[in-house]
């Protein structure tokens, strides 16, 4: 049986989707949360000088999307056919587009500009992406994005909405809202989600 160690800062951001996958799978792993004080000494030891890094039996895997793709395949969350795998990738692609505008907001230090980006995200970008997700759910015809069970796609959508997308935007898309609640209250996930501390990222 493989052993896993996930190395990242004590925030959600780029590592939380992997943590959600571990929680769903019920897979034990070491959740190594490093401090900014520790980072300079650890950085040269990381494959590309960045985190998250996932150690699998001592082998270091880097790049957050590559890590979650690997875990999705390992845990059977990547669809059961080639077409379903495409559908998962389609949803993950939308969530990555969401993350781009969220990261722009996170990295903006000017408070006036930051407020403007938040307004732009809530009025323009988030509705566009959630409308695409709503359409996918409607086409699939059940509570999930792909097939008839929870997949990488559902977890990725939940994670992308988790920090910055306000309820007032999500409420405009009833199928997306229901899917988000399905993930939040899923028997394999609710205890982990409820145990998380409040986070700005």
PAZAPA-4460 file (N, C-alpha, C; in steps of 0.05 Angstrom, whole numbers, plus 32768, in hexadecimal, padded with zeros to 4 digits):
% residues 201
    n_x    n_y    n_z   ca_x   ca_y   ca_z    c_x    c_y    c_z   seq   type   mol
   8011   7FE8   8000   8000   8000   8000   8012   8019   8000     1      X     A
   800B   802C   7FEF   801B   8044   7FEC   8018   8056   8005     2      X     A
   802D   8066   800A   802C   807A   801F   802E   8095   8011     3      X     A
   801F   80A9   801D   801D   80C3   8011   8024   80D9   8024     4      X     A
   8031   80ED   801A   8037   8105   802A   8032   811D   8018     5      X     A
   8020   812F   8020   8019   8147   8011   8026   815F   801F     6      X     A
   8037   816D   8010   8047   8183   801B   803C   819D   800F     7      X     A
   8033   81AF   8021   8029   81C9   8018   8028   81DB   8031     8      X     A
   8021   81F4   802B   801D   8207   8041   8003   8202   8050     9      X     A
   8000   820F   8067   7FE8   820A   8077   7FD1   821C   806D    10      X     A
   7FCB   8218   8054   7FB4   8225   8046   7FA7   8210   8034    11      X     A
   7F90   8217   8029   7F82   8205   8017   7F8E   8207   7FFB    12      X     A
   7F88   821C   7FEC   7F94   8222   7FD2   7F99   820A   7FC1    13      X     A
   7FB2   8206   7FB9   7FB9   81F1   7FA5   7FBA   81D5   7FAF    14      X     A
   7FB8   81D1   7FCA   7FB9   81B6   7FD5   7F9F   81AB   7FDE    15      X     A
   7F8A   81BC   7FE0   7F72   81B3   7FEC   7F63   819E   7FDC    16      X     A
   7F64   81A0   7FC2   7F57   818C   7FB2   7F62   8170   7FB7    17      X     A
   7F7C   816E   7FBA   7F89   8155   7FC0   7F80   814B   7FDC    18      X     A
   7F7E   815E   7FEF   7F74   8156   800A   7F58   814C   8009    19      X     A
   7F47   8158   7FF9   7F2B   814F   7FF5   7F2B   8132   7FEA    20      X     A
   7F3D   812D   7FD7   7F3E   8112   7FCB   7F46   80FE   7FE0    21      X     A
   7F5A   8104   7FF0   7F62   80F2   8005   7F4B   80ED   8019    22      X     A
   7F3D   8102   8020   7F26   80FF   8032   7F11   80ED   8026    23      X     A
   7F0A   80F2   800D   7EF6   80E1   8000   7EFE   80C4   7FFF    24      X     A
   7F17   80BF   7FF9   7F21   80A4   7FF6   7F24   8096   8012    25      X     A
   7F26   80A7   8027   7F2B   809B   8041   7F48   8092   8043    26      X     A
   7F59   809E   8033   7F75   8096   8031   7F86   80A5   8046    27      X     A
   7F95   8097   8056   7FA7   80A4   8069   7FBE   80B1   805A    28      X     A
   7FC6   80C8   8063   7FDD   80D6   8057   7FE8   80EA   806B    29      X     A
   8001   80F2   8067   800C   8107   8078   8007   8122   806C    30      X     A
   7FF8   8132   807A   7FF1   814D   8071   8006   8160   807C    31      X     A
   801D   8163   806E   8033   8173   8078   802F   8190   8071    32      X     A
   8028   81A0   8084   8022   81BD   8080   803A   81CD   808A    33      X     A
   8047   81D9   8077   8060   81E7   807E   805B   8205   8083    34      X     A
   806C   8211   8093   806A   822E   8098   807C   823D   8085    35      X     A
   8077   8257   8083   8087   8268   8072   80A4   8269   807C    36      X     A
   80A7   8265   8097   80C2   8265   80A2   80D2   824C   8099    37      X     A
   80C4   8236   8096   80D0   821D   808D   80D6   821C   806F    38      X     A
   80C7   822C   8060   80C8   8229   8043   80E3   822E   8036    39      X     A
   80F3   8242   803E   810D   8246   8030   811F   822E   8031    40      X     A
   811F   8220   8048   8130   8208   804A   8125   81F0   803A    41      X     A
   810A   81EF   8037   80FE   81D9   8029   80FD   81DD   800B    42      X     A
   80FC   81F6   8002   80F8   81FC   7FE6   810C   81EE   7FD4    43      X     A
   8126   81EE   7FDA   8139   81E0   7FC8   8135   81C2   7FC6    44      X     A
   8127   81B7   7FD9   8123   819A   7FDA   810B   8191   7FC9    45      X     A
   80FB   81A5   7FC1   80E3   819F   7FB1   80EB   819C   7F94    46      X     A
   80DD   818B   7F84   80E6   8185   7F68   80E9   819E   7F57    47      X     A
   80D6   81B1   7F59   80D7   81C9   7F49   80D8   81E2   7F5B    48      X     A
   80E0   81DF   7F74   80E2   81F5   7F86   80C7   8201   7F8E    49      X     A
   80B2   81F0   7F8D   8098   81FA   7F94   8087   81E3   7FA0    50      X     A
   8071   81EB   7FAC   805D   81D8   7FB7   8042   81DF   7FAC    51      X     A
   802F   81CC   7FAC   802F   81B3   7FBB   8041   819E   7FAD    52      X     A
   804A   818C   7FBE   8058   8174   7FB6   804B   815C   7FC4    53      X     A
   8046   8147   7FB5   803C   812E   7FC0   8051   8119   7FBF    54      X     A
   8058   810F   7FD6   806B   80F8   7FD7   805B   80DE   7FD7    55      X     A
   8061   80CD   7FC4   8054   80B3   7FC3   806A   809E   7FC5    56      X     A
   806A   8090   7FDC   807F   807D   7FE1   809B   8089   7FDE    57      X     A
   809D   80A2   7FE6   80B7   80B0   7FE6   80BD   80BF   7FCB    58      X     A
   80AD   80B9   7FB7   80B1   80C7   7F9D   80A1   80E1   7F9D    59      X     A
   80AE   80F7   7F95   80A3   8112   7F97   8095   811A   7F7D    60      X     A
   807B   811F   7F7F   806B   8128   7F68   8065   8145   7F6B    61      X     A
   8067   8155   7F56   8063   8171   7F57   804D   817A   7F43    62      X     A
   8045   8193   7F45   8030   81A0   7F35   8014   8197   7F3F    63      X     A
   8005   81AA   7F48   7FEB   81A4   7F56   7FD8   8195   7F45    64      X     A
   7FD4   819D   7F2C   7FC1   818F   7F1A   7FCB   8173   7F14    65      X     A
   7FE4   8170   7F0F   7FEF   8155   7F0A   7FEB   8143   7F23    66      X     A
   7FEE   814E   7F3A   7FEA   813F   7F53   7FCD   8136   7F55    67      X     A
   7FBA   8149   7F51   7F9E   8141   7F53   7F95   812E   7F3D    68      X     A
   7FA0   8131   7F25   7F9B   811E   7F10   7FA4   8102   7F18    69      X     A
   7FBC   8100   7F23   7FC7   80E7   7F2C   7FB5   80DA   7F41    70      X     A
   7FAD   80EA   7F55   7F9C   80DF   7F6B   7F80   80D7   7F60    71      X     A
   7F75   80E7   7F4E   7F5B   80E0   7F42   7F5C   80C5   7F34    72      X     A
   7F71   80C0   7F26   7F74   80A6   7F19   7F78   8090   7F2E    73      X     A
   7F88   8096   7F41   7F8F   8082   7F56   7F76   807A   7F66    74      X     A
   7F64   808E   7F6B   7F4D   8089   7F7C   7F33   8084   7F6C    75      X     A
   7F35   8081   7F52   7F1D   807B   7F42   7F0A   8092   7F3F    76      X     A
   7F14   80AA   7F3F   7F04   80C2   7F3D   7F05   80D0   7F22    77      X     A
   7F10   80C2   7F0E   7F15   80CE   7EF4   7F03   80C4   7EDE    78      X     A
   7EEB   80BA   7EE6   7ED9   80AF   7ED2   7EDF   8092   7ECB    79      X     A
   7ECC   8085   7EC0   7ECF   8068   7EB9   7ED3   8063   7E9C    80      X     A
   7ED1   8077   7E8B   7ED6   8074   7E6E   7EE7   808C   7E65    81      X     A
   7EF2   808A   7E4D   7F02   80A0   7E42   7EF1   80B9   7E3F    82      X     A
   7ED8   80B6   7E38   7EC6   80CD   7E35   7EC1   80DA   7E50    83      X     A
   7EBD   80CA   7E65   7EB9   80D5   7E80   7ED2   80E3   7E8A    84      X     A
   7EEA   80D8   7E83   7F03   80E5   7E8A   7F04   8101   7E7D    85      X     A
   7EFC   8102   7E64   7EFB   811C   7E56   7EE8   812F   7E65    86      X     A
   7ED1   8125   7E6D   7EBD   8136   7E7B   7EC8   8140   7E96    87      X     A
   7ED7   812F   7EA4   7EE5   8138   7EBC   7EF8   814F   7EB5    88      X     A
   7F09   814A   7EA1   7F1D   815E   7E9A   7F10   8179   7E92    89      X     A
   7EF9   8177   7E85   7EEA   818F   7E7D   7EE3   81A0   7E95    90      X     A
   7ED8   8193   7EA9   7ED0   81A1   7EC2   7EE9   81AC   7ED0    91      X     A
   7EFE   819C   7ED2   7F17   81A4   7EDF   7F22   81BC   7ED0    92      X     A
   7F20   81BD   7EB5   7F2A   81D3   7EA6   7F1B   81ED   7EAD    93      X     A
   7F01   81EB   7EB0   7EF1   8203   7EB8   7EFA   820C   7ED4    94      X     A
   7EFE   81FA   7EE6   7F07   8202   7F01   7F22   820E   7F01    95      X     A
   7F34   8205   7EEF   7F4E   8212   7EED   7F4C   822E   7EE3    96      X     A
   7F39   8233   7ED0   7F34   824F   7EC7   7F2A   8260   7EDF    97      X     A
   7F19   8254   7EF0   7F10   8263   7F07   7F27   826A   7F1A    98      X     A
   7F39   8256   7F1D   7F50   825B   7F2F   7F62   8271   7F25    99      X     A
   7F64   8275   7F0A   7F75   828A   7EFF   7F6C   82A6   7F09   100      X     A
   7F51   82AA   7F09   7F47   82C5   7F11   7F48   82C7   7F30   101      X     A
   7F45   82B1   7F3E   7F48   82B1   7F5B   7F65   82B7   7F63   102      X     A
   7F78   82AB   7F55   7F94   82B0   7F5C   7F9B   82CD   7F56   103      X     A
   7F90   82D9   7F41   7F95   82F5   7F3B   7F8C   8306   7F53   104      X     A
   7F75   82FF   7F5D   7F6A   830E   7F75   7F7B   8309   7F8D   105      X     A
   7F84   82F1   7F92   7F95   82EB   7FA9   7FAF   82FB   7FA9   106      X     A
   7FBB   82FD   7F91   7FD5   8309   7F8F   7FD5   8328   7F8D   107      X     A
   7FBD   8333   7F8A   7FBB   8350   7F89   7FBE   835C   7FA4   108      X     A
   7FD1   836E   7FA8   7FD6   837B   7FC2   7FC9   8396   7FC5   109      X     A
   7FC3   83A3   7FAF   7FB5   83BD   7FB1   7F98   83B8   7FB8   110      X     A
   7F8F   83C3   7FCF   7F74   83BD   7FD8   7F5E   83C7   7FC6   111      X     A
   7F62   83DD   7FB9   7F4E   83E8   7FA6   7F4C   83D5   7F8E   112      X     A
   7F63   83CE   7F84   7F63   83BB   7F6D   7F58   83A0   7F74   113      X     A
   7F5E   8397   7F8C   7F54   837D   7F96   7F36   837D   7F97   114      X     A
   7F2A   8393   7FA1   7F0D   8395   7FA3   7F01   8395   7F87   115      X     A
   7F0E   83A2   7F74   7F05   83A3   7F59   7F05   8387   7F4C   116      X     A
   7F1A   8378   7F51   7F1C   835D   7F47   7F07   834B   7F53   117      X     A
   7F02   834E   7F6D   7EEC   833F   7F7A   7ED2   8344   7F6C   118      X     A
   7ECC   835E   7F67   7EB3   8365   7F5B   7EB1   835A   7F3E   119      X     A
   7EC7   835B   7F30   7EC8   8351   7F15   7EC4   8332   7F15   120      X     A
   7ED0   8325   7F28   7ECD   8308   7F29   7EB0   8300   7F2F   121      X     A
   7EA4   830E   7F42   7E88   8308   7F4A   7E74   830F   7F35   122      X     A
   7E79   8324   7F26   7E65   832D   7F12   7E6A   8321   7EF6   123      X     A
   7E83   8319   7EF0   7E89   8311   7ED5   7E94   82F4   7ED4   124      X     A
   7EAB   82F0   7EE1   7EB9   82D7   7EDD   7EAA   82BF   7EEA   125      X     A
   7EA4   82C1   7F04   7E98   82AA   7F11   7E7D   82A2   7F04   126      X     A
   7E6B   82B5   7EFE   7E52   82AD   7EF1   7E57   829F   7ED7   127      X     A
   7E6B   82A7   7EC7   7E71   829A   7EAE   7E79   827D   7EB2   128      X     A
   7E8B   8278   7EC6   7E95   825D   7ECB   7E7F   824C   7ED7   129      X     A
   7E70   8257   7EE9   7E5B   8247   7EF6   7E44   8241   7EE3   130      X     A
   7E3F   8253   7ED0   7E2B   824D   7EBB   7E34   8235   7EAA   131      X     A
   7E4E   8233   7EA4   7E58   821C   7E95   7E55   8202   7EA6   132      X     A
   7E5B   8204   7EBF   7E57   81ED   7ED1   7E3A   81E5   7ED3   133      X     A
   7E28   81F9   7ED5   7E0B   81F3   7ED7   7E02   81E4   7EBE   134      X     A
   7E0C   81ED   7EA7   7E04   81E0   7E8D   7E0D   81C3   7E8D   135      X     A
   7E25   81BD   7E97   7E2F   81A2   7E97   7E1E   8191   7EAA   136      X     A
   7E17   819B   7EC1   7E06   818C   7ED3   7DEB   8186   7EC7   137      X     A
   7DE0   819A   7EBA   7DC6   8196   7EAD   7DC7   8181   7E97   138      X     A
   7DDC   8182   7E88   7DE0   816E   7E72   7DE3   8152   7E7E   139      X     A
   7DF2   8150   7E94   7DF7   8135   7E9F   7DDD   812A   7EAB   140      X     A
   7DCC   813B   7EB5   7DB1   8132   7EBE   7DAF   8127   7ED9   141      X     A
   7DC4   812A   7EE9   7DC2   8122   7F06   7DD3   8135   7F16   142      X     A
   7DD8   812E   7F2F   7DE5   8140   7F41   7E03   8143   7F3D   143      X     A
   7E0F   8132   7F2B   7E2C   8132   7F28   7E34   813D   7F0C   144      X     A
   7E4D   8145   7F0A   7E56   8150   7EF1   7E5C   813A   7EDD   145      X     A
   7E64   8123   7EE6   7E6C   810D   7ED4   7E60   80F3   7EDE   146      X     A
   7E52   80E5   7ECD   7E47   80CB   7ED5   7E32   80CE   7EEB   147      X     A
   7E31   80BA   7EFC   7E1D   80BA   7F11   7E29   80B7   7F2D   148      X     A
   7E42   80BF   7F30   7E4E   80BF   7F4A   7E63   80D5   7F4C   149      X     A
   7E6B   80DB   7F64   7E7E   80F0   7F69   7E99   80EA   7F5B   150      X     A
   7EA4   80FF   7F50   7EBE   80FC   7F42   7ED0   8113   7F48   151      X     A
   7EE7   8112   7F3C   7EFB   8128   7F3D   7EEE   8142   7F35   152      X     A
   7EDC   8142   7F22   7ECE   815A   7F18   7EBF   8168   7F2E   153      X     A
   7EB0   8158   7F3E   7EA0   8164   7F54   7EB2   8170   7F69   154      X     A
   7EC7   8162   7F70   7EDA   816C   7F84   7EE8   8185   7F7A   155      X     A
   7EF0   8186   7F61   7EFD   819D   7F56   7EEB   81B6   7F56   156      X     A
   7ED2   81B2   7F4E   7EBF   81C8   7F4E   7EBA   81D3   7F6A   157      X     A
   7EB7   81C0   7F7D   7EB3   81C8   7F99   7ECB   81D9   7FA3   158      X     A
   7EE3   81CF   7F9D   7EFB   81DC   7FA6   7EFE   81F8   7F9A   159      X     A
   7EF7   81FB   7F80   7EFA   8215   7F73   7EE7   8229   7F7E   160      X     A
   7ED0   8221   7F87   7EBC   8233   7F92   7EC0   8239   7FB0   161      X     A
   7ED1   822A   7FBD   7ED2   8228   7FDA   7EDB   8241   7FE8   162      X     A
   7EED   8251   7FDC   7EF9   8267   7FEA   7EED   8282   7FE2   163      X     A
   7EEC   8288   7FC9   7EE5   82A4   7FC1   7ECA   82A7   7FB4   164      X     A
   7EBD   8292   7FAA   7EA4   8295   7F9D   7E8E   8297   7FB2   165      X     A
   7E80   82AE   7FB4   7E6D   82B2   7FC9   7E53   82A3   7FC3   166      X     A
   7E44   829E   7FD8   7E2A   8290   7FD6   7E17   829F   7FC3   167      X     A
   7E18   82B9   7FC3   7E06   82C9   7FB3   7E0A   82C3   7F95   168      X     A
   7E22   82BB   7F8D   7E27   82B3   7F71   7E1E   8296   7F6D   169      X     A
   7E26   8285   7F7F   7E1F   8268   7F7C   7E01   8265   7F7C   170      X     A
   7DF3   8274   7F8B   7DD6   8272   7F8D   7DC8   8276   7F72   171      X     A
   7DD5   8283   7F5F   7DC9   8288   7F45   7DC9   826F   7F33   172      X     A
   7DD7   825A   7F3D   7DDA   8242   7F2D   7DD2   822A   7F3E   173      X     A
   7DB8   8223   7F3D   7DAE   820F   7F50   7DBA   81F3   7F4E   174      X     A
   7DC2   81EB   7F36   7DCE   81D0   7F34   7DEA   81D0   7F3F   175      X     A
   7DF9   81E6   7F3A   7E14   81E9   7F46   7E12   81EA   7F64   176      X     A
   7DFF   81F9   7F6E   7DFB   81FB   7F8B   7DF5   81E0   7F98   177      X     A
   7DE4   81D1   7F8B   7DDD   81B6   7F95   7DF5   81A3   7F94   178      X     A
   7E05   81A5   7F7F   7E1C   8194   7F7D   7E31   819C   7F93   179      X     A
   7E34   81B6   7F98   7E46   81BE   7FAD   7E3D   81B4   7FC8   180      X     A
   7E23   81B4   7FCD   7E19   81AA   7FE6   7E1C   818C   7FE8   181      X     A
   7E19   817E   7FD2   7E1C   8161   7FD1   7E39   815A   7FDA   182      X     A
   7E4C   8169   7FD0   7E68   8163   7FD7   7E6C   816A   7FF5   183      X     A
   7E62   8181   7FFD   7E67   818A   8019   7E5B   8176   802D   184      X     A
   7E45   8169   8026   7E37   8157   8039   7E3B   813A   8033   185      X     A
   7E4D   8134   8020   7E52   8118   8019   7E5D   8109   8031   186      X     A
   7E54   80F1   8035   7E5C   80E1   804C   7E7A   80DE   804F   187      X     A
   7E88   80DD   8039   7EA5   80D9   803A   7EB4   80F3   803D   188      X     A
   7EA6   810A   803B   7EB4   8124   803B   7EAC   8137   8052   189      X     A
   7E93   8134   805C   7E88   8148   806D   7E98   814C   8087   190      X     A
   7EA3   8136   8092   7EB2   8138   80AB   7ECC   8149   80A6   191      X     A
   7EDA   8142   8090   7EF2   8152   8089   7EEC   816F   8084   192      X     A
   7ED7   8174   8074   7ED0   8190   806E   7EC8   819F   8087   193      X     A
   7EB9   8193   8098   7EB1   81A0   80B1   7EC8   81A5   80C3   194      X     A
   7EDD   8195   80C1   7EF4   8198   80D4   7F07   81AD   80CB   195      X     A
   7F05   81B7   80B3   7F19   81CB   80A9   7F15   81E6   80B7   196      X     A
   7F2B   81F3   80BC   7F2A   820D   80C7   7F22   8221   80B2   197      X     A
   7F17   8238   80BB   7F10   824D   80A8   7F2A   8256   809A   198      X     A
   7F27   825B   8080   7F3F   8262   8070   7F39   8279   805D   199      X     A
   7F4D   828A   805A   7F4B   829F   8046   7F53   8295   802B   200      X     A
   7F63   8280   802A   7F6B   8274   8010   7F68   8256   8012   201      X     A
***
